[in-house]
């Protein structure tokens, strides 16, 4: 039996990204950086729903511009 991994709603994910945008604007930052490795931490997953198993880096700019990278692949959270 195949089950889908539970995910937060689009509304909740939007709230998280708006909070990141506010942080960037308030502190005049270019990027927010989230990193995790070996399943420790949840910063990347908190913003992208991408469950990290090895290593991942998430670079977030204003208005949901971002890039996820890992030791094995480079992709955006939307799969592109």
Residue pairs with C-beta under 8 A, 6 or more apart in sequence:
5 51
7 49
8 16
8 49
13 47
13 49
16 46
16 47
17 47
17 60
17 64
20 32
20 47
20 60
21 62
21 63
23 29
23 32
24 30
24 31
24 32
24 60
24 61
24 62
25 62
30 61
31 59
31 60
31 61
32 59
32 60
33 57
33 58
33 59
33 60
34 43
34 44
34 46
34 47
34 57
34 58
34 60
35 41
35 43
35 44
35 56
35 57
35 58
36 42
36 43
36 44
36 45
36 52
36 55
36 56
37 52
37 54
37 55
37 56
38 54
38 55
39 52
39 53
43 58
44 50
44 52
44 56
44 57
44 58
44 68
45 51
45 52
47 58
47 60
47 66
47 77
48 58
48 66
48 68
48 77
49 77
50 56
50 58
50 68
50 77
52 70
54 70
54 71
54 72
55 70
55 71
56 68
56 69
56 70
57 68
57 69
57 70
58 66
58 67
58 68
58 77
59 66
59 67
60 66
66 76
66 77
67 74
67 76
68 74
68 75
68 76
68 77
69 75
